[in-house]
Amino acid sequence: MGNSTLQRTLYGADQVGRDAYGGNPSLKFDATGFFRLEKSNRWWLVTPDGSAFLSFGMNHANPNLINQSYNADFWIKRFGGAKFGSPAYKKRLQQFVSNNLEAFGFNTLGVHNNFNTLHPAIRFPWIKSIPFVKTHHYLVSTEEDFLDVFSPEFEKRCETLARKEAAPLKGDSFLLGYAMTDCPIFTELDAAARPTHVYGAKREALPTWPRVLRNLTAEAPGKQAYVAFMRTRYNGKIGAFNKTYATRFANWSALAKASGWRTEFDSGNGKELQDNEAFLETVLERYYSVSTAAIRRNDPNHLIFGDKLNANTNCAETVTHISAKYTDLVFYQQFGRWQEQRNILGRLSEASGKALFNGDGAYHAPHDHMPDPHGPHALDQEHRADLAIEFAEHAFALDAFVGWSFCGWVDTWNTMPNKELKQHGGIMDAFGKPYQPL
């Protein structure tokens, strides 16, 4: 697809205009009253009115970012003296964010926005988050956070959350769909201790689902699933299993009764890694089948984006062939230049056969108050703009690529709590001044 066609689709053409949702009615499909996907000459998002749509979203519009020691007074004055959190403050914030979206050419509010403040006043297409498990990469998740997805309790949890969060939105025509966990900890590489990284701050090593479930008690459905899986994998030979793990289980029942028998991962044990990856697929089949079914029961009208899979680790490439069975597209995150993303996008497309959507990613230029922002670092704002344009032009030209949500709204400083090591950069500085080259 040529760049001129791409630009007309993203931004509309003067002689055509856009529909109420920002879609381009010069490319028309069946109207269903809700956003959906269709593949013709390429994958398209389709607006409720049936117009072609490619999503370009803004992330991290959160009032907390403008209520810090270094900028709170400024924003109170800018909003006419309205007290933070007051109805007047909220109304002026909503208008400011709406103006930002229009001024900077965004047509979507991405998943990382404070919708308690913004919704439903701002009528832009948006993505709702329902984290059925809270193992987001930026948290220090404990073993308790890796829920036993084989248990009846997990089914009840998913149904309760979907009834609470999705059912009330089933008639919202501006809702694109539902995301789930933000870069969940799936693989051993996801869980490994990391130094400061392009997408996150320094963090200690974390548990994984296979390791948590294998250490449960004999009564736990997850432990039973693990033992049954390994028994089949090792052709019923407990001795072969013992050889891999240097254990002395007399039989499979003894393994089932052993809780807390192996909480750590031996990175030098290739067979253990293979076992964990294989069992992870069984875990994810159960996790996605239960969680997505709960959404569809409570809201059959909207897309399921699923977890935002981390493509800066091996997660996205490892699990996409499983997740894509249950989601409508591949929702991923990668902070990387176009040269880093292009090959991964091809592999994700091949593994899934579905549309691709980068739910969070950007480029930032460090400064004194923001010395280590997320994403590849640019030399200056002009270089940053070049990197963003390069990725957008190439990614949206792919037949499978339908969305990019830009990180983020306003700069955070390293004096903000929890931003000492890594900061979120914005399209504006901490006082709302736009970076004009970008």
C-alpha positions in Angstrom: 0.0 0.0 0.0 1.4 3.4 -1.0 2.1 6.0 1.7 -0.5 8.4 0.2 -3.2 5.7 0.6 -2.0 5.0 4.2 -2.1 8.6 5.1 -5.6 9.1 3.8 -6.8 6.1 5.7 -5.1 7.1 9.0 -6.0 10.8 8.9 -8.9 11.0 6.4 -9.0 13.1 3.3 -10.4 16.6 3.1 -12.9 15.7 0.4 -14.0 12.6 2.2 -13.9 13.5 5.9 -14.3 10.9 8.7 -17.1 9.1 10.3 -18.1 9.7 14.0 -15.4 7.2 15.1 -12.5 8.6 13.0 -12.9 6.1 10.3 -12.4 6.7 6.6 -15.7 6.1 4.8 -14.0 6.0 1.3 -13.1 2.5 2.3 -16.4 0.9 3.3 -17.3 -2.5 4.8 -20.5 -3.8 6.5 -21.6 -1.8 9.5 -22.3 -3.8 12.6 -22.6 -1.0 15.2 -19.3 -2.1 16.9 -15.6 -2.1 16.0 -14.5 -5.3 14.4 -11.7 -6.7 12.1 -11.9 -7.6 8.4 -9.3 -8.8 6.0 -9.6 -7.8 2.4 -6.5 -6.5 0.6 -5.1 -6.3 4.1 -6.3 -6.4 7.7 -8.4 -3.4 8.7 -10.2 -2.4 11.9 -13.7 -1.4 10.9 -15.7 1.3 12.7 -19.3 0.7 13.9 -20.4 2.7 10.8 -18.4 0.3 8.5 -15.5 2.6 7.7 -11.8 1.6 7.5 -9.8 2.4 10.6 -6.2 2.1 11.6 -5.6 2.9 15.3 -3.0 5.5 16.4 -3.4 5.9 20.1 -2.1 7.9 23.0 -1.1 6.3 26.3 -0.6 7.3 29.9 -3.1 10.2 30.2 -3.2 10.0 34.0 -4.0 12.9 36.4 -1.3 11.6 38.8 1.4 12.7 36.3 0.4 16.3 36.7 0.0 16.3 40.5 3.6 16.0 41.4 5.8 18.2 43.6 7.3 19.8 40.5 4.2 20.6 38.5 1.0 20.3 40.7 0.7 24.1 41.3 1.3 24.8 37.7 -1.6 22.6 36.6 -4.0 24.0 39.2 -3.3 27.5 37.9 -3.7 26.3 34.3 -7.0 24.8 35.1 -8.3 28.0 36.6 -7.4 27.4 40.2 -9.5 24.2 40.3 -8.5 21.9 43.1 -7.0 18.6 42.1 -9.6 15.9 42.0 -12.5 18.4 42.0 -15.3 18.2 39.4 -14.0 21.4 37.8 -10.4 20.0 37.7 -11.7 16.8 36.1 -13.7 18.7 33.5 -10.8 20.9 32.5 -8.5 17.8 32.4 -10.9 16.0 30.1 -11.0 19.0 27.8 -7.2 19.3 27.8 -6.8 15.6 26.9 -9.4 15.8 24.2 -7.6 18.8 22.7 -4.4 16.8 22.8 -5.9 13.9 20.9 -7.2 16.3 18.2 -4.1 18.5 18.0 -1.6 15.6 17.7 -3.5 13.5 15.3 -4.4 10.6 17.6 -7.6 8.7 17.0 -7.6 6.3 19.9 -7.1 6.3 23.7 -4.8 3.3 24.3 -5.1 0.8 27.1 -2.8 2.8 29.5 -5.1 5.7 30.4 -7.1 6.7 33.5 -10.6 5.9 32.2 -12.1 6.6 35.6 -11.3 10.2 34.9 -11.7 10.3 31.1 -14.5 7.9 30.3 -17.2 8.4 29.1 -16.7 12.2 28.7 -14.1 11.8 25.9 -15.7 10.2 22.9 -12.7 8.6 21.3 -12.3 4.9 20.5 -10.7 3.3 23.5 -9.4 0.0 24.9 -10.5 -1.4 28.2 -8.3 -3.5 30.5 -9.5 -6.5 32.5 -6.4 -8.1 34.1 -7.7 -11.6 35.2 -4.2 -12.2 36.6 -2.0 -9.4 38.0 1.4 -10.6 36.9 2.3 -7.4 35.0 6.0 -7.1 34.2 6.4 -3.9 36.3 5.2 -5.6 39.5 7.2 -7.7 41.9 4.7 -10.6 41.6 4.6 -13.3 44.3 3.7 -16.9 44.0 0.1 -16.0 45.1 -0.3 -13.9 42.0 0.1 -16.9 39.7 -3.4 -18.2 40.2 -4.3 -21.9 39.8 -6.0 -21.6 36.5 -7.2 -25.2 36.6 -9.3 -24.5 39.7 -13.1 -23.8 39.8 -12.2 -20.7 41.8 -10.4 -19.3 38.7 -13.4 -19.8 36.6 -15.6 -18.0 39.2 -13.0 -15.1 39.3 -13.1 -14.7 35.5 -16.9 -14.7 35.4 -17.2 -12.2 38.2 -14.7 -9.8 36.7 -16.2 -10.1 33.2 -19.7 -9.5 34.6 -18.5 -6.5 36.5 -16.2 -4.9 33.9 -17.4 -6.1 30.5 -21.2 -6.6 30.7 -21.9 -2.8 31.4 -19.9 -1.9 28.2 -21.5 -4.3 25.7 -23.4 -1.4 24.2 -20.5 1.1 24.0 -19.9 1.7 20.3 -16.7 3.6 21.0 -15.0 0.6 22.8 -12.5 -1.2 20.5 -12.1 -4.2 22.8 -10.6 -5.7 25.9 -7.0 -6.1 26.8 -5.9 -8.2 29.8 -2.6 -8.3 31.6 0.3 -5.9 30.7 3.3 -7.9 29.6 2.5 -10.9 31.9 5.3 -13.1 33.3 5.1 -16.2 31.2 8.5 -17.5 30.2 11.6 -18.0 32.3 13.2 -15.1 30.4 10.2 -12.9 31.4 10.9 -13.8 35.0 14.6 -13.6 35.1 16.3 -10.8 37.2 17.0 -7.9 35.0 19.1 -4.8 35.1 17.5 -1.6 33.9 16.1 -2.3 30.5 14.7 -0.4 27.6 11.1 -1.3 28.7 11.5 -1.4 32.5 13.5 -0.7 35.6 15.8 -3.0 37.5 13.9 -5.9 39.0 14.6 -9.1 41.0 13.8 -12.6 39.7 10.2 -13.7 39.8 8.2 -16.9 39.8 6.6 -18.5 36.8 3.3 -20.3 36.3 4.9 -23.8 35.7 7.1 -23.4 38.8 4.3 -22.2 41.0 1.9 -25.0 40.0 4.4 -27.8 40.3 5.0 -26.8 44.0 1.3 -26.8 45.1 -0.2 -29.4 47.3 -1.6 -32.7 46.0 -5.2 -31.4 46.3 -4.6 -28.5 44.0 -6.0 -28.9 40.4 -2.9 -27.2 39.1 -0.5 -29.7 40.8 -2.6 -32.6 39.5 -2.4 -31.1 35.9 1.4 -30.8 36.3 1.9 -34.4 37.4 -0.4 -35.7 34.7 1.4 -33.7 32.1 4.9 -34.8 33.2 3.8 -38.4 33.5 2.7 -38.4 29.9 5.8 -36.4 28.8 8.1 -38.9 30.5 6.2 -41.9 29.2 5.3 -42.9 32.7 8.9 -43.3 33.8 9.5 -41.6 37.1 13.2 -42.5 36.9 13.6 -40.4 33.8 11.9 -37.5 35.5 14.2 -38.0 38.6 17.3 -37.9 36.3 16.3 -34.5 34.9 15.6 -33.0 38.4 18.1 -35.0 40.5 15.2 -36.2 42.7 14.3 -39.5 44.3 10.6 -39.8 43.9 9.5 -43.4 44.3 6.5 -42.9 42.0 4.2 -40.2 40.5 2.1 -40.1 43.6 5.1 -39.1 45.6 5.7 -36.2 43.2 2.0 -35.2 43.6 2.4 -35.1 47.4 5.6 -33.1 47.4 4.8 -29.4 47.8 7.5 -26.8 47.5 9.9 -29.4 46.1 11.5 -27.1 43.5 10.8 -23.4 43.7 13.9 -22.2 41.8 14.8 -22.7 38.1 18.2 -24.1 37.1 19.1 -22.0 34.0 21.8 -24.6 33.2 19.3 -27.4 33.0 18.1 -27.5 29.4 15.5 -30.3 30.0 13.9 -28.4 32.8 13.6 -25.4 30.6 11.9 -27.5 27.9 9.6 -29.1 30.5 8.6 -25.6 31.8 7.9 -24.3 28.3 5.9 -27.4 27.3 3.8 -27.2 30.5 3.3 -23.5 30.0 1.4 -24.2 26.8 -1.0 -26.4 28.8 -1.4 -23.6 31.4 -2.0 -21.0 28.8 -4.6 -23.1 26.9 -6.6 -23.3 30.1 -6.0 -19.6 31.1 -7.1 -18.2 27.7 -10.0 -20.5 27.2 -11.5 -19.6 30.5 -10.8 -15.9 30.6 -11.9 -15.1 27.0 -15.0 -17.3 27.3 -16.0 -15.2 30.3 -15.7 -12.0 28.3 -17.6 -13.3 25.4 -20.5 -14.5 27.6 -20.8 -11.1 29.1 -20.0 -9.0 26.0 -20.3 -10.7 22.6 -20.0 -7.4 20.7 -16.4 -6.3 21.2 -12.9 -7.5 20.2 -10.7 -9.4 22.6 -7.1 -8.0 22.4 -5.9 -10.3 25.1 -2.6 -9.9 27.1 -0.2 -7.3 25.8 2.7 -9.7 25.1 6.2 -8.7 25.7 8.2 -8.7 22.5 11.3 -7.3 24.2 11.7 -10.8 25.7 10.9 -14.1 24.1 7.3 -14.0 25.4 5.4 -12.9 22.3 7.1 -15.3 20.0 6.8 -18.2 22.5 3.1 -17.9 23.2 1.4 -16.3 20.2 0.5 -19.6 18.6 -1.5 -20.3 21.8 -3.0 -16.9 22.6 -4.1 -16.3 19.0 -6.5 -19.2 19.2 -8.6 -17.2 21.7 -8.0 -13.5 20.8 -9.0 -11.5 17.8 -5.6 -10.1 17.1 -2.0 -10.2 18.5 -1.6 -7.4 21.0 2.1 -6.9 21.8 4.5 -4.4 23.2 7.9 -3.6 22.0 10.2 -0.6 22.6 12.4 -0.9 19.6 13.4 0.8 16.4 11.8 -0.4 13.1 14.9 -2.5 12.3 14.4 -4.4 15.6 10.7 -4.9 15.1 10.3 -5.8 11.5 11.4 -9.4 11.7 9.5 -10.1 14.9 6.3 -8.7 13.3 6.7 -11.1 10.4 7.1 -14.0 12.8 4.1 -13.0 14.9 2.0 -12.6 11.8 3.0 -16.1 10.5 2.5 -17.7 13.9 -1.0 -16.3 14.3 -2.5 -15.5 10.9 -4.1 -12.5 12.6 -3.8 -8.7 12.8 -1.0 -7.1 14.8 -1.2 -4.2 17.3 1.6 -2.6 19.2 -0.1 -1.5 22.4 2.8 0.5 23.9 6.0 1.7 22.5 7.9 4.9 21.7 11.2 6.8 21.4 12.4 9.4 23.8 15.1 12.0 24.2 16.6 12.1 27.7 17.0 15.3 29.6 18.2 16.4 33.1 14.9 15.5 34.8 14.3 12.5 32.7 17.7 10.8 32.4 16.5 7.2 31.5 13.1 7.2 29.8 11.5 4.0 28.5 12.3 3.1 24.9 15.3 3.6 22.6 16.9 6.9 23.3 17.1 9.6 20.6 19.8 12.2 20.3 17.2 15.0 20.4 13.6 15.8 19.5 14.3 15.9 15.8 15.9 12.4 15.9 13.0 11.2 18.0 10.6 12.4 15.4 12.6 10.6 12.7 12.5 7.3 14.6 8.7 7.6 15.2 8.0 8.3 11.5 10.3 5.5 10.4 8.4 3.0 12.5 4.9 4.3 11.7 5.4 4.4 7.9 6.9 0.9 7.7 4.7 -0.8 10.3 1.3 0.5 9.0 2.4 -0.4 5.5 2.4 -4.1 6.6 -0.8 -5.9 5.6 -1.3 -7.2 9.2 -0.5 -4.1 11.2 -3.6 -2.2 12.5 -2.5 -0.2 15.5 0.1 1.6 17.5 -0.4 3.3 20.9 2.2 5.8 21.6 3.9 6.1 25.1 3.1 8.6 26.4 1.3 11.8 27.4 3.5 14.1 29.5 7.0 13.6 30.8 7.6 12.2 34.2 10.7 13.3 36.2 13.0 11.1 38.2 11.9 12.9 41.4 8.4 11.3 41.0 7.9 8.3 43.3 8.7 5.0 41.5 10.3 6.9 38.5 13.7 7.2 40.0 15.2 4.6 37.7 13.0 4.7 34.6 10.7 7.4 33.5 7.8 7.7 31.1 8.4 10.3 28.4 5.6 12.2 26.7 4.6 14.1 23.6 4.7 17.1 26.0 7.0 18.1 28.8 5.8 18.0 32.4 4.1 21.4 32.0 2.1 20.6 28.8 4.5 22.2 26.3 4.5 20.0 23.1 7.7 18.8 21.6 7.2 20.5 18.3 9.4 18.3 16.1 7.6 15.2 17.2 
